Amino acid sequence: MRVEVMQYYGLTQALSQTGYYETEHHQQLIKDIKGAVMQGRLIAVCGVVGSGKTVTLRRLQQILKRKTACPSPNRFQ
């Protein structure tokens, strides 16, 4: 059935392999949440089912992992 749906909508790539689309609002939201997290503040993300809470937090997690990744093995020496 998945193949038929993809053909019907003209999709060439599986949805699990697609990228993350960000509007200016999404970018500002991520920036605000990231700032709160970096300050050690407690945050709560709430919204209706399907509003993108989990996707937003996963995206934030990716950004924070990149930001805190060690650029070299001697970073803390």
N, C-alpha and C positions, 0 to 999 in steps of 0.2 A: 504494500500500500504506500510506503514511503516513496518509492520510485515513481508511482503514479502522481502523487502530490507534487513532487519535485518537477515532474514533466509538465503538469498542469500549470504551475506558476512560473515555469521557465527557470527554475533554480539549477545552477550548475555545480554548486558546492553545498555539501551537507551543512545544516544549521549549526552543528557542533563544531564546525571548522571556520565559522565566520568570525569577523572581527567585532570590536566594540565600537559602536557609533556614539559620539559625544557631541552634544550641542553646547553652546556657550553656557547655558544653565547647568548642565552636567559638570562642565569644567569648573565652574565657580563653586558648585556644591562639593566636589571632591577637594578643592583647595581649602574650603572652610572646614570640612571634616578633618582633613589632614593636619591643618593648623591646630585644631583642638586636640587631636591625638598626640601631636608632637609636644604640646604643652602639658600633657598628662591629664587632660580633662576627661571626665566621664561623658560619654555621648550616648544618645538613644536614637535609633533610626526606626521610624514607624511609617506605615502606609498601608493601603489596601492591598489585597492579594494581586500580584502581577504588576505592581508599580515599579519594580526594579530594585528593591532593597538589597537582595542578595547579590545581584549583578554589581551594584554600586560598591558594596563592601568587598567583593572579590577584586574589583578594579583597584580599589584603594589598597588592598593587600599587595597587589602586584607593584603598584607605585612605591609603596613603603619598602618592599623587599629590594627593589632596584636602588632606592635611595640609600639604604643601609648596607648594601652589598660591599664587601671588602674589595677595594680596587687593587690591592696588593697584599701579599702575605705578611708584610712588615708593617701593616697599618697601625698596630698598637705598640710598636717598639719605639 
